[in-house]
Every structure is written in C-alpha cells, then in structure tokens.
Amino acid sequence: MRDIIILACEECKNRNYTTTRNKRKHPNRMELKKFCPNCRKHTNHKQR
Ligand SMILES: [Zn+2]
C-alpha cells in the first residue's frame, strides 16, 4: 500500500515535492531538507 504525501517548504509554504512512504516504516510526520525553487535554497520541508 502506498501513501502519497506532499512536502511543503516551511518558509514560503510552496508545495515542491510529492513522494510516497511506507506508513509502517515512518509512522511520524516527515520533515526533510529539500531545495526550494521559490526560496532558491535548501529549506525544511514538512509533510502536508
Ligand atoms: Zn520556500
């Protein structure tokens, strides 16, 4: 079973990435450092 999640930039709230994850492997809210094209730098991206 796939769980599709959206990762949004913490700073500008832009939704930059979609990814899938395994709920059993990652039961918590995901937080990743990703490049935001809007901020033009790496920012924290949170699951929406
Ligand atoms: Zn941003």
mmCIF file of the protein (N, C-alpha, C, O) and its ligand, coordinates in Angstrom:
data_MODEL
# 
_entry.id   MODEL 
# 
loop_
_entity.id 
_entity.type 
_entity.pdbx_number_of_molecules 
1 polymer     1 
2 non-polymer 1 
# 
_entity_poly.entity_id                      1 
_entity_poly.type                           'polypeptide(L)' 
_entity_poly.nstd_linkage                   no 
_entity_poly.nstd_monomer                   no 
_entity_poly.pdbx_seq_one_letter_code       MRDIIILACEECKNRNYTTTRNKRKHPNRMELKKFCPNCRKHTNHKQR 
_entity_poly.pdbx_seq_one_letter_code_can   MRDIIILACEECKNRNYTTTRNKRKHPNRMELKKFCPNCRKHTNHKQR 
_entity_poly.pdbx_strand_id                 A 
# 
loop_
_entity_poly_seq.entity_id 
_entity_poly_seq.num 
_entity_poly_seq.mon_id 
_entity_poly_seq.hetero 
1 1  MET n 
1 2  ARG n 
1 3  ASP n 
1 4  ILE n 
1 5  ILE n 
1 6  ILE n 
1 7  LEU n 
1 8  ALA n 
1 9  CYS n 
1 10 GLU n 
1 11 GLU n 
1 12 CYS n 
1 13 LYS n 
1 14 ASN n 
1 15 ARG n 
1 16 ASN n 
1 17 TYR n 
1 18 THR n 
1 19 THR n 
1 20 THR n 
1 21 ARG n 
1 22 ASN n 
1 23 LYS n 
1 24 ARG n 
1 25 LYS n 
1 26 HIS n 
1 27 PRO n 
1 28 ASN n 
1 29 ARG n 
1 30 MET n 
1 31 GLU n 
1 32 LEU n 
1 33 LYS n 
1 34 LYS n 
1 35 PHE n 
1 36 CYS n 
1 37 PRO n 
1 38 ASN n 
1 39 CYS n 
1 40 ARG n 
1 41 LYS n 
1 42 HIS n 
1 43 THR n 
1 44 ASN n 
1 45 HIS n 
1 46 LYS n 
1 47 GLN n 
1 48 ARG n 
# 
loop_
_struct_asym.id 
_struct_asym.entity_id 
A 1 
B 2 
# 
loop_
_chem_comp.id 
_chem_comp.type 
_chem_comp.mon_nstd_flag 
ALA 'L-peptide linking' y 
ARG 'L-peptide linking' y 
ASN 'L-peptide linking' y 
ASP 'L-peptide linking' y 
CYS 'L-peptide linking' y 
GLN 'L-peptide linking' y 
GLU 'L-peptide linking' y 
HIS 'L-peptide linking' y 
ILE 'L-peptide linking' y 
LEU 'L-peptide linking' y 
LYS 'L-peptide linking' y 
MET 'L-peptide linking' y 
PHE 'L-peptide linking' y 
PRO 'L-peptide linking' y 
THR 'L-peptide linking' y 
TYR 'L-peptide linking' y 
ZN  non-polymer         . 
# 
_pdbx_entity_nonpoly.entity_id   2 
_pdbx_entity_nonpoly.name        ? 
_pdbx_entity_nonpoly.comp_id     ZN 
# 
_pdbx_nonpoly_scheme.asym_id         B 
_pdbx_nonpoly_scheme.entity_id       2 
_pdbx_nonpoly_scheme.mon_id          ZN 
_pdbx_nonpoly_scheme.ndb_seq_num     1 
_pdbx_nonpoly_scheme.pdb_seq_num     101 
_pdbx_nonpoly_scheme.auth_seq_num    101 
_pdbx_nonpoly_scheme.pdb_mon_id      ZN 
_pdbx_nonpoly_scheme.auth_mon_id     ZN 
_pdbx_nonpoly_scheme.pdb_strand_id   A 
_pdbx_nonpoly_scheme.pdb_ins_code    . 
# 
loop_
_atom_site.group_PDB 
_atom_site.id 
_atom_site.type_symbol 
_atom_site.label_atom_id 
_atom_site.label_alt_id 
_atom_site.label_comp_id 
_atom_site.label_asym_id 
_atom_site.label_entity_id 
_atom_site.label_seq_id 
_atom_site.pdbx_PDB_ins_code 
_atom_site.Cartn_x 
_atom_site.Cartn_y 
_atom_site.Cartn_z 
_atom_site.occupancy 
_atom_site.B_iso_or_equiv 
_atom_site.pdbx_formal_charge 
_atom_site.auth_seq_id 
_atom_site.auth_comp_id 
_atom_site.auth_asym_id 
_atom_site.auth_atom_id 
_atom_site.pdbx_PDB_model_num 
ATOM   1   N  N  . MET A 1 1  ? 0.837  -1.192 0.000  1.00 0.00 ? 1   MET A N  1 
ATOM   2   C  CA . MET A 1 1  ? 0.000  0.000  0.000  1.00 0.00 ? 1   MET A CA 1 
ATOM   3   C  C  . MET A 1 1  ? 0.880  1.254  0.000  1.00 0.00 ? 1   MET A C  1 
ATOM   4   O  O  . MET A 1 1  ? 1.803  1.383  0.805  1.00 0.00 ? 1   MET A O  1 
ATOM   5   N  N  . ARG A 1 2  ? 0.579  2.156  -0.905 1.00 0.00 ? 2   ARG A N  1 
ATOM   6   C  CA . ARG A 1 2  ? 1.369  3.376  -0.992 1.00 0.00 ? 2   ARG A CA 1 
ATOM   7   C  C  . ARG A 1 2  ? 0.634  4.538  -0.366 1.00 0.00 ? 2   ARG A C  1 
ATOM   8   O  O  . ARG A 1 2  ? -0.584 4.668  -0.480 1.00 0.00 ? 2   ARG A O  1 
ATOM   9   N  N  . ASP A 1 3  ? 1.401  5.373  0.294  1.00 0.00 ? 3   ASP A N  1 
ATOM   10  C  CA . ASP A 1 3  ? 0.847  6.559  0.931  1.00 0.00 ? 3   ASP A CA 1 
ATOM   11  C  C  . ASP A 1 3  ? 1.509  7.773  0.277  1.00 0.00 ? 3   ASP A C  1 
ATOM   12  O  O  . ASP A 1 3  ? 2.701  8.012  0.468  1.00 0.00 ? 3   ASP A O  1 
ATOM   13  N  N  . ILE A 1 4  ? 0.749  8.521  -0.477 1.00 0.00 ? 4   ILE A N  1 
ATOM   14  C  CA . ILE A 1 4  ? 1.316  9.675  -1.166 1.00 0.00 ? 4   ILE A CA 1 
ATOM   15  C  C  . ILE A 1 4  ? 1.274  10.893 -0.256 1.00 0.00 ? 4   ILE A C  1 
ATOM   16  O  O  . ILE A 1 4  ? 0.232  11.250 0.294  1.00 0.00 ? 4   ILE A O  1 
ATOM   17  N  N  . ILE A 1 5  ? 2.418  11.512 -0.114 1.00 0.00 ? 5   ILE A N  1 
ATOM   18  C  CA . ILE A 1 5  ? 2.486  12.693 0.739  1.00 0.00 ? 5   ILE A CA 1 
ATOM   19  C  C  . ILE A 1 5  ? 3.034  13.875 -0.050 1.00 0.00 ? 5   ILE A C  1 
ATOM   20  O  O  . ILE A 1 5  ? 3.750  13.705 -1.037 1.00 0.00 ? 5   ILE A O  1 
ATOM   21  N  N  . ILE A 1 6  ? 2.690  15.063 0.399  1.00 0.00 ? 6   ILE A N  1 
ATOM   22  C  CA . ILE A 1 6  ? 3.171  16.295 -0.223 1.00 0.00 ? 6   ILE A CA 1 
ATOM   23  C  C  . ILE A 1 6  ? 4.091  16.990 0.768  1.00 0.00 ? 6   ILE A C  1 
ATOM   24  O  O  . ILE A 1 6  ? 3.771  17.143 1.946  1.00 0.00 ? 6   ILE A O  1 
ATOM   25  N  N  . LEU A 1 7  ? 5.254  17.408 0.250  1.00 0.00 ? 7   LEU A N  1 
ATOM   26  C  CA . LEU A 1 7  ? 6.192  18.131 1.093  1.00 0.00 ? 7   LEU A CA 1 
ATOM   27  C  C  . LEU A 1 7  ? 6.172  19.612 0.728  1.00 0.00 ? 7   LEU A C  1 
ATOM   28  O  O  . LEU A 1 7  ? 6.374  19.984 -0.428 1.00 0.00 ? 7   LEU A O  1 
ATOM   29  N  N  . ALA A 1 8  ? 5.928  20.439 1.723  1.00 0.00 ? 8   ALA A N  1 
ATOM   30  C  CA . ALA A 1 8  ? 5.836  21.880 1.501  1.00 0.00 ? 8   ALA A CA 1 
ATOM   31  C  C  . ALA A 1 8  ? 6.938  22.605 2.254  1.00 0.00 ? 8   ALA A C  1 
ATOM   32  O  O  . ALA A 1 8  ? 7.296  22.241 3.374  1.00 0.00 ? 8   ALA A O  1 
ATOM   33  N  N  . CYS A 1 9  ? 7.463  23.631 1.617  1.00 0.00 ? 9   CYS A N  1 
ATOM   34  C  CA . CYS A 1 9  ? 8.513  24.444 2.218  1.00 0.00 ? 9   CYS A CA 1 
ATOM   35  C  C  . CYS A 1 9  ? 7.984  25.134 3.475  1.00 0.00 ? 9   CYS A C  1 
ATOM   36  O  O  . CYS A 1 9  ? 6.883  25.683 3.493  1.00 0.00 ? 9   CYS A O  1 
ATOM   37  N  N  . GLU A 1 10 ? 8.801  25.089 4.518  1.00 0.00 ? 10  GLU A N  1 
ATOM   38  C  CA . GLU A 1 10 ? 8.432  25.717 5.787  1.00 0.00 ? 10  GLU A CA 1 
ATOM   39  C  C  . GLU A 1 10 ? 8.371  27.233 5.674  1.00 0.00 ? 10  GLU A C  1 
ATOM   40  O  O  . GLU A 1 10 ? 7.579  27.877 6.362  1.00 0.00 ? 10  GLU A O  1 
ATOM   41  N  N  . GLU A 1 11 ? 9.187  27.793 4.825  1.00 0.00 ? 11  GLU A N  1 
ATOM   42  C  CA . GLU A 1 11 ? 9.322  29.250 4.776  1.00 0.00 ? 11  GLU A CA 1 
ATOM   43  C  C  . GLU A 1 11 ? 8.278  29.912 3.879  1.00 0.00 ? 11  GLU A C  1 
ATOM   44  O  O  . GLU A 1 11 ? 7.663  30.905 4.269  1.00 0.00 ? 11  GLU A O  1 
ATOM   45  N  N  . CYS A 1 12 ? 8.075  29.365 2.673  1.00 0.00 ? 12  CYS A N  1 
ATOM   46  C  CA . CYS A 1 12 ? 7.145  30.019 1.752  1.00 0.00 ? 12  CYS A CA 1 
ATOM   47  C  C  . CYS A 1 12 ? 5.874  29.201 1.539  1.00 0.00 ? 12  CYS A C  1 
ATOM   48  O  O  . CYS A 1 12 ? 4.960  29.638 0.840  1.00 0.00 ? 12  CYS A O  1 
ATOM   49  N  N  . LYS A 1 13 ? 5.820  28.027 2.136  1.00 0.00 ? 13  LYS A N  1 
ATOM   50  C  CA . LYS A 1 13 ? 4.654  27.142 2.056  1.00 0.00 ? 13  LYS A CA 1 
ATOM   51  C  C  . LYS A 1 13 ? 4.387  26.605 0.641  1.00 0.00 ? 13  LYS A C  1 
ATOM   52  O  O  . LYS A 1 13 ? 3.309  26.083 0.354  1.00 0.00 ? 13  LYS A O  1 
ATOM   53  N  N  . ASN A 1 14 ? 5.365  26.742 -0.211 1.00 0.00 ? 14  ASN A N  1 
ATOM   54  C  CA . ASN A 1 14 ? 5.262  26.183 -1.558 1.00 0.00 ? 14  ASN A CA 1 
ATOM   55  C  C  . ASN A 1 14 ? 5.280  24.654 -1.484 1.00 0.00 ? 14  ASN A C  1 
ATOM   56  O  O  . ASN A 1 14 ? 6.072  24.065 -0.748 1.00 0.00 ? 14  ASN A O  1 
ATOM   57  N  N  . ARG A 1 15 ? 4.406  24.031 -2.249 1.00 0.00 ? 15  ARG A N  1 
ATOM   58  C  CA . ARG A 1 15 ? 4.396  22.563 -2.258 1.00 0.00 ? 15  ARG A CA 1 
ATOM   59  C  C  . ARG A 1 15 ? 5.305  22.068 -3.372 1.00 0.00 ? 15  ARG A C  1 
ATOM   60  O  O  . ARG A 1 15 ? 4.910  22.013 -4.536 1.00 0.00 ? 15  ARG A O  1 
ATOM   61  N  N  . ASN A 1 16 ? 6.494  21.718 -3.010 1.00 0.00 ? 16  ASN A N  1 
ATOM   62  C  CA . ASN A 1 16 ? 7.528  21.449 -4.001 1.00 0.00 ? 16  ASN A CA 1 
ATOM   63  C  C  . ASN A 1 16 ? 7.685  19.988 -4.372 1.00 0.00 ? 16  ASN A C  1 
ATOM   64  O  O  . ASN A 1 16 ? 8.111  19.673 -5.484 1.00 0.00 ? 16  ASN A O  1 
ATOM   65  N  N  . TYR A 1 17 ? 7.353  19.108 -3.474 1.00 0.00 ? 17  TYR A N  1 
ATOM   66  C  CA . TYR A 1 17 ? 7.648  17.703 -3.727 1.00 0.00 ? 17  TYR A CA 1 
ATOM   67  C  C  . TYR A 1 17 ? 6.484  16.815 -3.330 1.00 0.00 ? 17  TYR A C  1 
ATOM   68  O  O  . TYR A 1 17 ? 5.769  17.068 -2.360 1.00 0.00 ? 17  TYR A O  1 
ATOM   69  N  N  . THR A 1 18 ? 6.329  15.775 -4.113 1.00 0.00 ? 18  THR A N  1 
ATOM   70  C  CA . THR A 1 18 ? 5.444  14.703 -3.678 1.00 0.00 ? 18  THR A CA 1 
ATOM   71  C  C  . THR A 1 18 ? 6.279  13.440 -3.601 1.00 0.00 ? 18  THR A C  1 
ATOM   72  O  O  . THR A 1 18 ? 7.198  13.230 -4.392 1.00 0.00 ? 18  THR A O  1 
ATOM   73  N  N  . THR A 1 19 ? 5.951  12.633 -2.667 1.00 0.00 ? 19  THR A N  1 
ATOM   74  C  CA . THR A 1 19 ? 6.697  11.402 -2.502 1.00 0.00 ? 19  THR A CA 1 
ATOM   75  C  C  . THR A 1 19 ? 5.775  10.338 -1.921 1.00 0.00 ? 19  THR A C  1 
ATOM   76  O  O  . THR A 1 19 ? 4.644  10.624 -1.527 1.00 0.00 ? 19  THR A O  1 
ATOM   77  N  N  . THR A 1 20 ? 6.257  9.155  -1.875 1.00 0.00 ? 20  THR A N  1 
ATOM   78  C  CA . THR A 1 20 ? 5.482  8.091  -1.250 1.00 0.00 ? 20  THR A CA 1 
ATOM   79  C  C  . THR A 1 20 ? 6.290  7.549  -0.082 1.00 0.00 ? 20  THR A C  1 
ATOM   80  O  O  . THR A 1 20 ? 7.517  7.631  -0.053 1.00 0.00 ? 20  THR A O  1 
ATOM   81  N  N  . ARG A 1 21 ? 5.581  7.008  0.855  1.00 0.00 ? 21  ARG A N  1 
ATOM   82  C  CA . ARG A 1 21 ? 6.274  6.448  2.007  1.00 0.00 ? 21  ARG A CA 1 
ATOM   83  C  C  . ARG A 1 21 ? 5.502  5.247  2.540  1.00 0.00 ? 21  ARG A C  1 
ATOM   84  O  O  . ARG A 1 21 ? 4.325  5.021  2.257  1.00 0.00 ? 21  ARG A O  1 
ATOM   85  N  N  . ASN A 1 22 ? 6.239  4.521  3.310  1.00 0.00 ? 22  ASN A N  1 
ATOM   86  C  CA . ASN A 1 22 ? 5.649  3.361  3.967  1.00 0.00 ? 22  ASN A CA 1 
ATOM   87  C  C  . ASN A 1 22 ? 5.236  3.763  5.376  1.00 0.00 ? 22  ASN A C  1 
ATOM   88  O  O  . ASN A 1 22 ? 6.074  4.151  6.190  1.00 0.00 ? 22  ASN A O  1 
ATOM   89  N  N  . LYS A 1 23 ? 3.961  3.670  5.655  1.00 0.00 ? 23  LYS A N  1 
ATOM   90  C  CA . LYS A 1 23 ? 3.447  4.103  6.955  1.00 0.00 ? 23  LYS A CA 1 
ATOM   91  C  C  . LYS A 1 23 ? 4.047  3.329  8.122  1.00 0.00 ? 23  LYS A C  1 
ATOM   92  O  O  . LYS A 1 23 ? 4.269  3.871  9.204  1.00 0.00 ? 23  LYS A O  1 
ATOM   93  N  N  . ARG A 1 24 ? 4.297  2.070  7.878  1.00 0.00 ? 24  ARG A N  1 
ATOM   94  C  CA . ARG A 1 24 ? 4.838  1.251  8.959  1.00 0.00 ? 24  ARG A CA 1 
ATOM   95  C  C  . ARG A 1 24 ? 6.288  1.632  9.269  1.00 0.00 ? 24  ARG A C  1 
ATOM   96  O  O  . ARG A 1 24 ? 6.734  1.585  10.415 1.00 0.00 ? 24  ARG A O  1 
ATOM   97  N  N  . LYS A 1 25 ? 7.008  2.012  8.203  1.00 0.00 ? 25  LYS A N  1 
ATOM   98  C  CA . LYS A 1 25 ? 8.412  2.394  8.398  1.00 0.00 ? 25  LYS A CA 1 
ATOM   99  C  C  . LYS A 1 25 ? 8.534  3.788  8.998  1.00 0.00 ? 25  LYS A C  1 
ATOM   100 O  O  . LYS A 1 25 ? 9.411  4.058  9.819  1.00 0.00 ? 25  LYS A O  1 
ATOM   101 N  N  . HIS A 1 26 ? 7.617  4.678  8.560  1.00 0.00 ? 26  HIS A N  1 
ATOM   102 C  CA . HIS A 1 26 ? 7.697  6.065  9.022  1.00 0.00 ? 26  HIS A CA 1 
ATOM   103 C  C  . HIS A 1 26 ? 6.351  6.506  9.583  1.00 0.00 ? 26  HIS A C  1 
ATOM   104 O  O  . HIS A 1 26 ? 5.579  7.174  8.895  1.00 0.00 ? 26  HIS A O  1 
ATOM   105 N  N  . PRO A 1 27 ? 6.074  6.144  10.798 1.00 0.00 ? 27  PRO A N  1 
ATOM   106 C  CA . PRO A 1 27 ? 4.766  6.470  11.382 1.00 0.00 ? 27  PRO A CA 1 
ATOM   107 C  C  . PRO A 1 27 ? 4.626  7.951  11.725 1.00 0.00 ? 27  PRO A C  1 
ATOM   108 O  O  . PRO A 1 27 ? 3.512  8.448  11.891 1.00 0.00 ? 27  PRO A O  1 
ATOM   109 N  N  . ASN A 1 28 ? 5.743  8.652  11.832 1.00 0.00 ? 28  ASN A N  1 
ATOM   110 C  CA . ASN A 1 28 ? 5.680  10.063 12.223 1.00 0.00 ? 28  ASN A CA 1 
ATOM   111 C  C  . ASN A 1 28 ? 5.615  10.973 11.009 1.00 0.00 ? 28  ASN A C  1 
ATOM   112 O  O  . ASN A 1 28 ? 5.881  10.552 9.883  1.00 0.00 ? 28  ASN A O  1 
ATOM   113 N  N  . ARG A 1 29 ? 5.262  12.207 11.251 1.00 0.00 ? 29  ARG A N  1 
ATOM   114 C  CA . ARG A 1 29 ? 5.245  13.255 10.249 1.00 0.00 ? 29  ARG A CA 1 
ATOM   115 C  C  . ARG A 1 29 ? 6.638  13.438 9.679  1.00 0.00 ? 29  ARG A C  1 
ATOM   116 O  O  . ARG A 1 29 ? 7.622  13.537 10.413 1.00 0.00 ? 29  ARG A O  1 
ATOM   117 N  N  . MET A 1 30 ? 6.702  13.481 8.372  1.00 0.00 ? 30  MET A N  1 
ATOM   118 C  CA . MET A 1 30 ? 8.012  13.584 7.747  1.00 0.00 ? 30  MET A CA 1 
ATOM   119 C  C  . MET A 1 30 ? 8.477  15.030 7.642  1.00 0.00 ? 30  MET A C  1 
ATOM   120 O  O  . MET A 1 30 ? 7.690  15.948 7.410  1.00 0.00 ? 30  MET A O  1 
ATOM   121 N  N  . GLU A 1 31 ? 9.777  15.199 7.820  1.00 0.00 ? 31  GLU A N  1 
ATOM   122 C  CA . GLU A 1 31 ? 10.390 16.505 7.703  1.00 0.00 ? 31  GLU A CA 1 
ATOM   123 C  C  . GLU A 1 31 ? 11.720 16.320 6.995  1.00 0.00 ? 31  GLU A C  1 
ATOM   124 O  O  . GLU A 1 31 ? 12.570 15.559 7.457  1.00 0.00 ? 31  GLU A O  1 
ATOM   125 N  N  . LEU A 1 32 ? 11.907 17.007 5.881  1.00 0.00 ? 32  LEU A N  1 
ATOM   126 C  CA . LEU A 1 32 ? 13.128 16.814 5.095  1.00 0.00 ? 32  LEU A CA 1 
ATOM   127 C  C  . LEU A 1 32 ? 13.719 18.145 4.671  1.00 0.00 ? 32  LEU A C  1 
ATOM   128 O  O  . LEU A 1 32 ? 13.018 19.139 4.485  1.00 0.00 ? 32  LEU A O  1 
ATOM   129 N  N  . LYS A 1 33 ? 15.039 18.125 4.523  1.00 0.00 ? 33  LYS A N  1 
ATOM   130 C  CA . LYS A 1 33 ? 15.719 19.281 3.939  1.00 0.00 ? 33  LYS A CA 1 
ATOM   131 C  C  . LYS A 1 33 ? 15.725 19.102 2.432  1.00 0.00 ? 33  LYS A C  1 
ATOM   132 O  O  . LYS A 1 33 ? 16.300 18.151 1.902  1.00 0.00 ? 33  LYS A O  1 
ATOM   133 N  N  . LYS A 1 34 ? 15.066 20.048 1.746  1.00 0.00 ? 34  LYS A N  1 
ATOM   134 C  CA . LYS A 1 34 ? 14.966 19.957 0.284  1.00 0.00 ? 34  LYS A CA 1 
ATOM   135 C  C  . LYS A 1 34 ? 15.220 21.331 -0.318 1.00 0.00 ? 34  LYS A C  1 
ATOM   136 O  O  . LYS A 1 34 ? 15.088 22.368 0.332  1.00 0.00 ? 34  LYS A O  1 
ATOM   137 N  N  . PHE A 1 35 ? 15.588 21.285 -1.589 1.00 0.00 ? 35  PHE A N  1 
ATOM   138 C  CA . PHE A 1 35 ? 15.798 22.548 -2.275 1.00 0.00 ? 35  PHE A CA 1 
ATOM   139 C  C  . PHE A 1 35 ? 14.457 23.147 -2.670 1.00 0.00 ? 35  PHE A C  1 
ATOM   140 O  O  . PHE A 1 35 ? 13.638 22.488 -3.310 1.00 0.00 ? 35  PHE A O  1 
ATOM   141 N  N  . CYS A 1 36 ? 14.239 24.399 -2.284 1.00 0.00 ? 36  CYS A N  1 
ATOM   142 C  CA . CYS A 1 36 ? 13.010 25.087 -2.661 1.00 0.00 ? 36  CYS A CA 1 
ATOM   143 C  C  . CYS A 1 36 ? 13.311 26.042 -3.809 1.00 0.00 ? 36  CYS A C  1 
ATOM   144 O  O  . CYS A 1 36 ? 14.096 26.972 -3.624 1.00 0.00 ? 36  CYS A O  1 
ATOM   145 N  N  . PRO A 1 37 ? 12.724 25.854 -4.980 1.00 0.00 ? 37  PRO A N  1 
ATOM   146 C  CA . PRO A 1 37 ? 12.983 26.750 -6.107 1.00 0.00 ? 37  PRO A CA 1 
ATOM   147 C  C  . PRO A 1 37 ? 12.441 28.148 -5.874 1.00 0.00 ? 37  PRO A C  1 
ATOM   148 O  O  . PRO A 1 37 ? 12.906 29.108 -6.488 1.00 0.00 ? 37  PRO A O  1 
ATOM   149 N  N  . ASN A 1 38 ? 11.465 28.267 -4.995 1.00 0.00 ? 38  ASN A N  1 
ATOM   150 C  CA . ASN A 1 38 ? 10.901 29.574 -4.680 1.00 0.00 ? 38  ASN A CA 1 
ATOM   151 C  C  . ASN A 1 38 ? 11.837 30.386 -3.780 1.00 0.00 ? 38  ASN A C  1 
ATOM   152 O  O  . ASN A 1 38 ? 12.067 31.569 -4.031 1.00 0.00 ? 38  ASN A O  1 
ATOM   153 N  N  . CYS A 1 39 ? 12.370 29.760 -2.746 1.00 0.00 ? 39  CYS A N  1 
ATOM   154 C  CA . CYS A 1 39 ? 13.330 30.419 -1.863 1.00 0.00 ? 39  CYS A CA 1 
ATOM   155 C  C  . CYS A 1 39 ? 14.738 30.367 -2.452 1.00 0.00 ? 39  CYS A C  1 
ATOM   156 O  O  . CYS A 1 39 ? 15.625 31.102 -2.019 1.00 0.00 ? 39  CYS A O  1 
ATOM   157 N  N  . ARG A 1 40 ? 14.931 29.519 -3.412 1.00 0.00 ? 40  ARG A N  1 
ATOM   158 C  CA . ARG A 1 40 ? 16.224 29.299 -4.061 1.00 0.00 ? 40  ARG A CA 1 
ATOM   159 C  C  . ARG A 1 40 ? 17.299 28.902 -3.065 1.00 0.00 ? 40  ARG A C  1 
ATOM   160 O  O  . ARG A 1 40 ? 18.439 29.359 -3.141 1.00 0.00 ? 40  ARG A O  1 
ATOM   161 N  N  . LYS A 1 41 ? 16.920 28.057 -2.144 1.00 0.00 ? 41  LYS A N  1 
ATOM   162 C  CA . LYS A 1 41 ? 17.880 27.494 -1.191 1.00 0.00 ? 41  LYS A CA 1 
ATOM   163 C  C  . LYS A 1 41 ? 17.258 26.256 -0.553 1.00 0.00 ? 41  LYS A C  1 
ATOM   164 O  O  . LYS A 1 41 ? 16.086 25.941 -0.761 1.00 0.00 ? 41  LYS A O  1 
ATOM   165 N  N  . HIS A 1 42 ? 18.077 25.574 0.223  1.00 0.00 ? 42  HIS A N  1 
ATOM   166 C  CA . HIS A 1 42 ? 17.562 24.415 0.933  1.00 0.00 ? 42  HIS A CA 1 
ATOM   167 C  C  . HIS A 1 42 ? 16.809 24.863 2.179  1.00 0.00 ? 42  HIS A C  1 
ATOM   168 O  O  . HIS A 1 42 ? 17.311 25.647 2.984  1.00 0.00 ? 42  HIS A O  1 
ATOM   169 N  N  . THR A 1 43 ? 15.622 24.356 2.313  1.00 0.00 ? 43  THR A N  1 
ATOM   170 C  CA . THR A 1 43 ? 14.812 24.681 3.484  1.00 0.00 ? 43  THR A CA 1 
ATOM   171 C  C  . THR A 1 43 ? 14.205 23.412 4.038  1.00 0.00 ? 43  THR A C  1 
ATOM   172 O  O  . THR A 1 43 ? 14.259 22.356 3.407  1.00 0.00 ? 43  THR A O  1 
ATOM   173 N  N  . ASN A 1 44 ? 13.638 23.521 5.199  1.00 0.00 ? 44  ASN A N  1 
ATOM   174 C  CA . ASN A 1 44 ? 12.926 22.416 5.799  1.00 0.00 ? 44  ASN A CA 1 
ATOM   175 C  C  . ASN A 1 44 ? 11.586 22.236 5.087  1.00 0.00 ? 44  ASN A C  1 
ATOM   176 O  O  . ASN A 1 44 ? 10.839 23.198 4.906  1.00 0.00 ? 44  ASN A O  1 
ATOM   177 N  N  . HIS A 1 45 ? 11.294 21.026 4.695  1.00 0.00 ? 45  HIS A N  1 
ATOM   178 C  CA . HIS A 1 45 ? 10.022 20.730 4.056  1.00 0.00 ? 45  HIS A CA 1 
ATOM   179 C  C  . HIS A 1 45 ? 9.215  19.808 4.940  1.00 0.00 ? 45  HIS A C  1 
ATOM   180 O  O  . HIS A 1 45 ? 9.700  18.771 5.393  1.00 0.00 ? 45  HIS A O  1 
ATOM   181 N  N  . LYS A 1 46 ? 7.998  20.196 5.176  1.00 0.00 ? 46  LYS A N  1 
ATOM   182 C  CA . LYS A 1 46 ? 7.141  19.397 6.041  1.00 0.00 ? 46  LYS A CA 1 
ATOM   183 C  C  . LYS A 1 46 ? 6.028  18.740 5.266  1.00 0.00 ? 46  LYS A C  1 
ATOM   184 O  O  . LYS A 1 46 ? 5.551  19.250 4.252  1.00 0.00 ? 46  LYS A O  1 
ATOM   185 N  N  . GLN A 1 47 ? 5.640  17.624 5.762  1.00 0.00 ? 47  GLN A N  1 
ATOM   186 C  CA . GLN A 1 47 ? 4.529  16.889 5.170  1.00 0.00 ? 47  GLN A CA 1 
ATOM   187 C  C  . GLN A 1 47 ? 3.229  17.673 5.355  1.00 0.00 ? 47  GLN A C  1 
ATOM   188 O  O  . GLN A 1 47 ? 2.949  18.217 6.423  1.00 0.00 ? 47  GLN A O  1 
ATOM   189 N  N  . ARG A 1 48 ? 2.466  17.708 4.300  1.00 0.00 ? 48  ARG A N  1 
ATOM   190 C  CA . ARG A 1 48 ? 1.183  18.416 4.358  1.00 0.00 ? 48  ARG A CA 1 
ATOM   191 C  C  . ARG A 1 48 ? 0.055  17.469 4.625  1.00 0.00 ? 48  ARG A C  1 
ATOM   192 O  O  . ARG A 1 48 ? -1.099 17.891 4.707  1.00 0.00 ? 48  ARG A O  1 
HETATM 193 ZN ZN . ZN  B 2 .  ? 10.397 28.023 0.027  1.00 0.00 2 101 ZN  A ZN 1 
# 
